[in-house]
C-alpha cells in the first residue's frame, strides 16, 4: 500500500475534504513533495491537533 498520496487520494482515504487536507498541510507544515503527502506524517499531525482520521492509517 502506498504511503505517499495526492491530496485527493488522502482526502478520500481519511474521509475529509481535499481543501482541508491542503489547509492542514500548509498550516501545520506537513510537506507536499511533487504533489504527494506522506500519509503517516499527515495522520500524526491530525492526531496532534486532536482530530482522529476517519480511516485506519495502517
PDB file of N, CA, C and O in Angstrom:
ATOM      1  N   UNK A   1       0.845  -1.186   0.000  1.00  0.00           N
ATOM      2  CA  UNK A   1       0.000   0.000   0.000  1.00  0.00           C
ATOM      3  C   UNK A   1       0.887   1.245   0.000  1.00  0.00           C
ATOM      4  O   UNK A   1       1.886   1.308   0.717  1.00  0.00           O
ATOM      5  N   UNK A   2       0.519   2.210  -0.794  1.00  0.00           N
ATOM      6  CA  UNK A   2       1.299   3.447  -0.925  1.00  0.00           C
ATOM      7  C   UNK A   2       1.215   4.288   0.345  1.00  0.00           C
ATOM      8  O   UNK A   2       0.177   4.348   1.003  1.00  0.00           O
ATOM      9  N   UNK A   3       2.325   4.931   0.669  1.00  0.00           N
ATOM     10  CA  UNK A   3       2.361   5.802   1.833  1.00  0.00           C
ATOM     11  C   UNK A   3       2.319   7.274   1.434  1.00  0.00           C
ATOM     12  O   UNK A   3       1.979   8.124   2.258  1.00  0.00           O
ATOM     13  N   UNK A   4       2.658   7.589   0.185  1.00  0.00           N
ATOM     14  CA  UNK A   4       2.624   8.961  -0.299  1.00  0.00           C
ATOM     15  C   UNK A   4       1.461   9.088  -1.280  1.00  0.00           C
ATOM     16  O   UNK A   4       1.423   8.431  -2.321  1.00  0.00           O
ATOM     17  N   UNK A   5       0.514   9.952  -0.915  1.00  0.00           N
ATOM     18  CA  UNK A   5      -0.721  10.074  -1.683  1.00  0.00           C
ATOM     19  C   UNK A   5      -0.953  11.510  -2.126  1.00  0.00           C
ATOM     20  O   UNK A   5      -0.445  12.451  -1.516  1.00  0.00           O
ATOM     21  N   UNK A   6      -1.721  11.665  -3.190  1.00  0.00           N
ATOM     22  CA  UNK A   6      -2.131  13.005  -3.613  1.00  0.00           C
ATOM     23  C   UNK A   6      -3.149  13.531  -2.604  1.00  0.00           C
ATOM     24  O   UNK A   6      -3.735  12.747  -1.858  1.00  0.00           O
ATOM     25  N   UNK A   7      -3.367  14.839  -2.568  1.00  0.00           N
ATOM     26  CA  UNK A   7      -4.385  15.372  -1.656  1.00  0.00           C
ATOM     27  C   UNK A   7      -5.765  14.729  -1.869  1.00  0.00           C
ATOM     28  O   UNK A   7      -6.498  14.505  -0.906  1.00  0.00           O
ATOM     29  N   UNK A   8      -6.112  14.439  -3.110  1.00  0.00           N
ATOM     30  CA  UNK A   8      -7.397  13.816  -3.410  1.00  0.00           C
ATOM     31  C   UNK A   8      -7.482  12.415  -2.828  1.00  0.00           C
ATOM     32  O   UNK A   8      -8.484  12.049  -2.213  1.00  0.00           O
ATOM     33  N   UNK A   9      -6.422  11.628  -3.025  1.00  0.00           N
ATOM     34  CA  UNK A   9      -6.388  10.255  -2.505  1.00  0.00           C
ATOM     35  C   UNK A   9      -6.426  10.241  -0.978  1.00  0.00           C
ATOM     36  O   UNK A   9      -7.125   9.430  -0.371  1.00  0.00           O
ATOM     37  N   UNK A  10      -5.669  11.143  -0.371  1.00  0.00           N
ATOM     38  CA  UNK A  10      -5.617  11.217   1.087  1.00  0.00           C
ATOM     39  C   UNK A  10      -6.966  11.639   1.656  1.00  0.00           C
ATOM     40  O   UNK A  10      -7.423  11.080   2.653  1.00  0.00           O
ATOM     41  N   UNK A  11      -7.597  12.614   1.033  1.00  0.00           N
ATOM     42  CA  UNK A  11      -8.913  13.079   1.480  1.00  0.00           C
ATOM     43  C   UNK A  11      -9.929  11.935   1.414  1.00  0.00           C
ATOM     44  O   UNK A  11     -10.710  11.737   2.344  1.00  0.00           O
ATOM     45  N   UNK A  12      -9.914  11.198   0.326  1.00  0.00           N
ATOM     46  CA  UNK A  12     -10.852  10.086   0.166  1.00  0.00           C
ATOM     47  C   UNK A  12     -10.596   9.006   1.214  1.00  0.00           C
ATOM     48  O   UNK A  12     -11.537   8.473   1.803  1.00  0.00           O
ATOM     49  N   UNK A  13      -9.338   8.689   1.445  1.00  0.00           N
ATOM     50  CA  UNK A  13      -8.989   7.637   2.396  1.00  0.00           C
ATOM     51  C   UNK A  13      -9.349   8.011   3.837  1.00  0.00           C
ATOM     52  O   UNK A  13      -9.775   7.160   4.618  1.00  0.00           O
ATOM     53  N   UNK A  14      -9.174   9.293   4.182  1.00  0.00           N
ATOM     54  CA  UNK A  14      -9.432   9.730   5.552  1.00  0.00           C
ATOM     55  C   UNK A  14     -10.840  10.285   5.756  1.00  0.00           C
ATOM     56  O   UNK A  14     -11.233  10.584   6.884  1.00  0.00           O
ATOM     57  N   UNK A  15     -11.591  10.422   4.680  1.00  0.00           N
ATOM     58  CA  UNK A  15     -12.964  10.894   4.788  1.00  0.00           C
ATOM     59  C   UNK A  15     -13.093  12.377   5.101  1.00  0.00           C
ATOM     60  O   UNK A  15     -14.019  12.793   5.798  1.00  0.00           O
ATOM     61  N   UNK A  16     -12.154  13.181   4.580  1.00  0.00           N
ATOM     62  CA  UNK A  16     -12.230  14.631   4.759  1.00  0.00           C
ATOM     63  C   UNK A  16     -12.124  15.311   3.399  1.00  0.00           C
ATOM     64  O   UNK A  16     -11.829  14.655   2.400  1.00  0.00           O
ATOM     65  N   UNK A  17     -12.361  16.610   3.352  1.00  0.00           N
ATOM     66  CA  UNK A  17     -12.294  17.352   2.100  1.00  0.00           C
ATOM     67  C   UNK A  17     -10.858  17.564   1.652  1.00  0.00           C
ATOM     68  O   UNK A  17      -9.953  17.686   2.478  1.00  0.00           O
ATOM     69  N   UNK A  18     -10.652  17.608   0.345  1.00  0.00           N
ATOM     70  CA  UNK A  18      -9.340  17.876  -0.238  1.00  0.00           C
ATOM     71  C   UNK A  18      -8.793  19.211   0.254  1.00  0.00           C
ATOM     72  O   UNK A  18      -7.611  19.328   0.577  1.00  0.00           O
ATOM     73  N   UNK A  19      -9.659  20.206   0.308  1.00  0.00           N
ATOM     74  CA  UNK A  19      -9.238  21.535   0.755  1.00  0.00           C
ATOM     75  C   UNK A  19      -8.753  21.509   2.207  1.00  0.00           C
ATOM     76  O   UNK A  19      -7.827  22.235   2.570  1.00  0.00           O
ATOM     77  N   UNK A  20      -9.375  20.678   3.024  1.00  0.00           N
ATOM     78  CA  UNK A  20      -8.972  20.532   4.422  1.00  0.00           C
ATOM     79  C   UNK A  20      -7.591  19.881   4.514  1.00  0.00           C
ATOM     80  O   UNK A  20      -6.779  20.261   5.357  1.00  0.00           O
ATOM     81  N   UNK A  21      -7.329  18.909   3.655  1.00  0.00           N
ATOM     82  CA  UNK A  21      -6.015  18.265   3.615  1.00  0.00           C
ATOM     83  C   UNK A  21      -4.939  19.305   3.308  1.00  0.00           C
ATOM     84  O   UNK A  21      -3.918  19.372   3.991  1.00  0.00           O
ATOM     85  N   UNK A  22      -5.172  20.102   2.291  1.00  0.00           N
ATOM     86  CA  UNK A  22      -4.199  21.118   1.894  1.00  0.00           C
ATOM     87  C   UNK A  22      -4.054  22.173   2.980  1.00  0.00           C
ATOM     88  O   UNK A  22      -2.940  22.617   3.260  1.00  0.00           O
ATOM     89  N   UNK A  23      -5.157  22.581   3.596  1.00  0.00           N
ATOM     90  CA  UNK A  23      -5.109  23.591   4.656  1.00  0.00           C
ATOM     91  C   UNK A  23      -4.256  23.111   5.832  1.00  0.00           C
ATOM     92  O   UNK A  23      -3.428  23.857   6.354  1.00  0.00           O
ATOM     93  N   UNK A  24      -4.467  21.860   6.242  1.00  0.00           N
ATOM     94  CA  UNK A  24      -3.691  21.305   7.356  1.00  0.00           C
ATOM     95  C   UNK A  24      -2.209  21.247   6.984  1.00  0.00           C
ATOM     96  O   UNK A  24      -1.352  21.572   7.806  1.00  0.00           O
ATOM     97  N   UNK A  25      -1.906  20.841   5.769  1.00  0.00           N
ATOM     98  CA  UNK A  25      -0.506  20.768   5.335  1.00  0.00           C
ATOM     99  C   UNK A  25       0.158  22.139   5.404  1.00  0.00           C
ATOM    100  O   UNK A  25       1.269  22.270   5.919  1.00  0.00           O
ATOM    101  N   UNK A  26      -0.510  23.144   4.893  1.00  0.00           N
ATOM    102  CA  UNK A  26       0.058  24.495   4.883  1.00  0.00           C
ATOM    103  C   UNK A  26       0.156  25.041   6.301  1.00  0.00           C
ATOM    104  O   UNK A  26       1.199  25.564   6.696  1.00  0.00           O
ATOM    105  N   UNK A  27      -0.907  24.925   7.055  1.00  0.00           N
ATOM    106  CA  UNK A  27      -0.950  25.492   8.400  1.00  0.00           C
ATOM    107  C   UNK A  27       0.021  24.802   9.352  1.00  0.00           C
ATOM    108  O   UNK A  27       0.635  25.464  10.190  1.00  0.00           O
ATOM    109  N   UNK A  28       0.169  23.502   9.239  1.00  0.00           N
ATOM    110  CA  UNK A  28       0.971  22.732  10.190  1.00  0.00           C
ATOM    111  C   UNK A  28       2.348  22.335   9.661  1.00  0.00           C
ATOM    112  O   UNK A  28       3.114  21.677  10.365  1.00  0.00           O
ATOM    113  N   UNK A  29       2.666  22.723   8.442  1.00  0.00           N
ATOM    114  CA  UNK A  29       3.996  22.457   7.908  1.00  0.00           C
ATOM    115  C   UNK A  29       4.233  21.042   7.429  1.00  0.00           C
ATOM    116  O   UNK A  29       5.376  20.586   7.384  1.00  0.00           O
ATOM    117  N   UNK A  30       3.179  20.347   7.073  1.00  0.00           N
ATOM    118  CA  UNK A  30       3.332  18.998   6.505  1.00  0.00           C
ATOM    119  C   UNK A  30       3.726  19.179   5.038  1.00  0.00           C
ATOM    120  O   UNK A  30       2.986  19.794   4.271  1.00  0.00           O
ATOM    121  N   UNK A  31       4.885  18.646   4.646  1.00  0.00           N
ATOM    122  CA  UNK A  31       5.347  18.891   3.273  1.00  0.00           C
ATOM    123  C   UNK A  31       4.501  18.192   2.209  1.00  0.00           C
ATOM    124  O   UNK A  31       4.031  17.069   2.393  1.00  0.00           O
ATOM    125  N   UNK A  32       4.329  18.890   1.102  1.00  0.00           N
ATOM    126  CA  UNK A  32       3.725  18.319  -0.105  1.00  0.00           C
ATOM    127  C   UNK A  32       4.856  18.311  -1.129  1.00  0.00           C
ATOM    128  O   UNK A  32       5.250  19.362  -1.636  1.00  0.00           O
ATOM    129  N   UNK A  33       5.373  17.124  -1.429  1.00  0.00           N
ATOM    130  CA  UNK A  33       6.508  16.999  -2.320  1.00  0.00           C
ATOM    131  C   UNK A  33       6.071  16.369  -3.631  1.00  0.00           C
ATOM    132  O   UNK A  33       5.567  15.246  -3.653  1.00  0.00           O
ATOM    133  N   UNK A  34       6.263  17.091  -4.712  1.00  0.00           N
ATOM    134  CA  UNK A  34       5.855  16.655  -6.047  1.00  0.00           C
ATOM    135  C   UNK A  34       4.396  16.203  -6.064  1.00  0.00           C
ATOM    136  O   UNK A  34       4.049  15.204  -6.693  1.00  0.00           O
ATOM    137  N   UNK A  35       3.550  16.958  -5.362  1.00  0.00           N
ATOM    138  CA  UNK A  35       2.121  16.693  -5.364  1.00  0.00           C
ATOM    139  C   UNK A  35       1.667  15.551  -4.470  1.00  0.00           C
ATOM    140  O   UNK A  35       0.503  15.156  -4.523  1.00  0.00           O
ATOM    141  N   UNK A  36       2.559  15.016  -3.651  1.00  0.00           N
ATOM    142  CA  UNK A  36       2.218  13.883  -2.776  1.00  0.00           C
ATOM    143  C   UNK A  36       2.485  14.241  -1.326  1.00  0.00           C
ATOM    144  O   UNK A  36       3.366  15.043  -1.016  1.00  0.00           O
ATOM    145  N   UNK A  37       1.702  13.626  -0.438  1.00  0.00           N
ATOM    146  CA  UNK A  37       1.784  13.864   1.002  1.00  0.00           C
ATOM    147  C   UNK A  37       2.029  12.527   1.691  1.00  0.00           C
ATOM    148  O   UNK A  37       1.428  11.514   1.333  1.00  0.00           O
ATOM    149  N   UNK A  38       2.920  12.535   2.687  1.00  0.00           N
ATOM    150  CA  UNK A  38       3.179  11.335   3.484  1.00  0.00           C
ATOM    151  C   UNK A  38       1.965  11.080   4.379  1.00  0.00           C
ATOM    152  O   UNK A  38       1.659  11.879   5.263  1.00  0.00           O
ATOM    153  N   UNK A  39       1.284   9.974   4.145  1.00  0.00           N
ATOM    154  CA  UNK A  39       0.048   9.655   4.864  1.00  0.00           C
ATOM    155  C   UNK A  39       0.275   9.508   6.363  1.00  0.00           C
ATOM    156  O   UNK A  39      -0.539   9.980   7.157  1.00  0.00           O
ATOM    157  N   UNK A  40       1.366   8.861   6.764  1.00  0.00           N
ATOM    158  CA  UNK A  40       1.656   8.648   8.180  1.00  0.00           C
ATOM    159  C   UNK A  40       1.921   9.969   8.890  1.00  0.00           C
ATOM    160  O   UNK A  40       1.416  10.201   9.988  1.00  0.00           O
ATOM    161  N   UNK A  41       2.711  10.832   8.264  1.00  0.00           N
ATOM    162  CA  UNK A  41       3.007  12.138   8.841  1.00  0.00           C
ATOM    163  C   UNK A  41       1.743  12.986   8.954  1.00  0.00           C
ATOM    164  O   UNK A  41       1.534  13.656   9.965  1.00  0.00           O
ATOM    165  N   UNK A  42       0.908  12.962   7.931  1.00  0.00           N
ATOM    166  CA  UNK A  42      -0.333  13.730   7.942  1.00  0.00           C
ATOM    167  C   UNK A  42      -1.266  13.236   9.048  1.00  0.00           C
ATOM    168  O   UNK A  42      -1.843  14.039   9.781  1.00  0.00           O
ATOM    169  N   UNK A  43      -1.414  11.917   9.168  1.00  0.00           N
ATOM    170  CA  UNK A  43      -2.284  11.349  10.199  1.00  0.00           C
ATOM    171  C   UNK A  43      -1.769  11.686  11.596  1.00  0.00           C
ATOM    172  O   UNK A  43      -2.558  11.974  12.496  1.00  0.00           O
ATOM    173  N   UNK A  44      -0.445  11.650  11.781  1.00  0.00           N
ATOM    174  CA  UNK A  44       0.136  12.003  13.073  1.00  0.00           C
ATOM    175  C   UNK A  44      -0.143  13.469  13.403  1.00  0.00           C
ATOM    176  O   UNK A  44      -0.408  13.804  14.558  1.00  0.00           O
ATOM    177  N   UNK A  45      -0.087  14.328  12.413  1.00  0.00           N
ATOM    178  CA  UNK A  45      -0.370  15.745  12.643  1.00  0.00           C
ATOM    179  C   UNK A  45      -1.844  15.951  12.991  1.00  0.00           C
ATOM    180  O   UNK A  45      -2.164  16.774  13.848  1.00  0.00           O
ATOM    181  N   UNK A  46      -2.742  15.216  12.340  1.00  0.00           N
ATOM    182  CA  UNK A  46      -4.164  15.309  12.690  1.00  0.00           C
ATOM    183  C   UNK A  46      -4.389  14.899  14.135  1.00  0.00           C
ATOM    184  O   UNK A  46      -5.145  15.549  14.857  1.00  0.00           O
ATOM    185  N   UNK A  47      -3.740  13.829  14.559  1.00  0.00           N
ATOM    186  CA  UNK A  47      -3.870  13.378  15.946  1.00  0.00           C
ATOM    187  C   UNK A  47      -3.328  14.420  16.910  1.00  0.00           C
ATOM    188  O   UNK A  47      -3.915  14.653  17.967  1.00  0.00           O
ATOM    189  N   UNK A  48      -2.207  15.053  16.555  1.00  0.00           N
ATOM    190  CA  UNK A  48      -1.627  16.097  17.404  1.00  0.00           C
ATOM    191  C   UNK A  48      -2.574  17.287  17.540  1.00  0.00           C
ATOM    192  O   UNK A  48      -2.573  17.980  18.558  1.00  0.00           O
ATOM    193  N   UNK A  49      -3.374  17.513  16.516  1.00  0.00           N
ATOM    194  CA  UNK A  49      -4.366  18.592  16.559  1.00  0.00           C
ATOM    195  C   UNK A  49      -5.622  18.168  17.317  1.00  0.00           C
ATOM    196  O   UNK A  49      -6.531  18.972  17.525  1.00  0.00           O
ATOM    197  N   UNK A  50      -5.666  16.912  17.725  1.00  0.00           N
ATOM    198  CA  UNK A  50      -6.825  16.414  18.468  1.00  0.00           C
ATOM    199  C   UNK A  50      -7.935  15.910  17.577  1.00  0.00           C
ATOM    200  O   UNK A  50      -9.075  15.771  18.019  1.00  0.00           O
ATOM    201  N   UNK A  51      -7.616  15.634  16.327  1.00  0.00           N
ATOM    202  CA  UNK A  51      -8.615  15.117  15.375  1.00  0.00           C
ATOM    203  C   UNK A  51      -8.156  13.761  14.889  1.00  0.00           C
ATOM    204  O   UNK A  51      -7.026  13.602  14.428  1.00  0.00           O
ATOM    205  N   UNK A  52      -9.033  12.793  14.995  1.00  0.00           N
ATOM    206  CA  UNK A  52      -8.697  11.444  14.564  1.00  0.00           C
ATOM    207  C   UNK A  52      -9.052  11.268  13.085  1.00  0.00           C
ATOM    208  O   UNK A  52     -10.118  11.698  12.645  1.00  0.00           O
ATOM    209  N   UNK A  53      -8.154  10.632  12.318  1.00  0.00           N
ATOM    210  CA  UNK A  53      -8.524  10.310  10.932  1.00  0.00           C
ATOM    211  C   UNK A  53      -9.691   9.336  10.907  1.00  0.00           C
ATOM    212  O   UNK A  53      -9.815   8.489  11.791  1.00  0.00           O
ATOM    213  N   UNK A  54     -10.540   9.454   9.904  1.00  0.00           N
ATOM    214  CA  UNK A  54     -11.730   8.616   9.783  1.00  0.00           C
ATOM    215  C   UNK A  54     -11.379   7.184   9.444  1.00  0.00           C
ATOM    216  O   UNK A  54     -12.087   6.261   9.848  1.00  0.00           O
ATOM    217  N   UNK A  55     -10.285   6.981   8.699  1.00  0.00           N
ATOM    218  CA  UNK A  55      -9.886   5.640   8.265  1.00  0.00           C
ATOM    219  C   UNK A  55      -8.578   5.242   8.928  1.00  0.00           C
ATOM    220  O   UNK A  55      -7.816   6.085   9.399  1.00  0.00           O
ATOM    221  N   UNK A  56      -8.340   3.957   8.951  1.00  0.00           N
ATOM    222  CA  UNK A  56      -7.090   3.450   9.524  1.00  0.00           C
ATOM    223  C   UNK A  56      -5.912   3.849   8.648  1.00  0.00           C
ATOM    224  O   UNK A  56      -6.030   3.896   7.423  1.00  0.00           O
ATOM    225  N   UNK A  57      -4.773   4.138   9.277  1.00  0.00           N
ATOM    226  CA  UNK A  57      -3.588   4.529   8.529  1.00  0.00           C
ATOM    227  C   UNK A  57      -2.582   3.401   8.436  1.00  0.00           C
ATOM    228  O   UNK A  57      -1.433   3.641   8.065  1.00  0.00           O
ATOM    229  N   UNK A  58      -2.979   2.164   8.763  1.00  0.00           N
ATOM    230  CA  UNK A  58      -2.024   1.067   8.688  1.00  0.00           C
ATOM    231  C   UNK A  58      -2.032   0.425   7.324  1.00  0.00           C
ATOM    232  O   UNK A  58      -1.284  -0.522   7.083  1.00  0.00           O
TER     233      UNK A  58
END
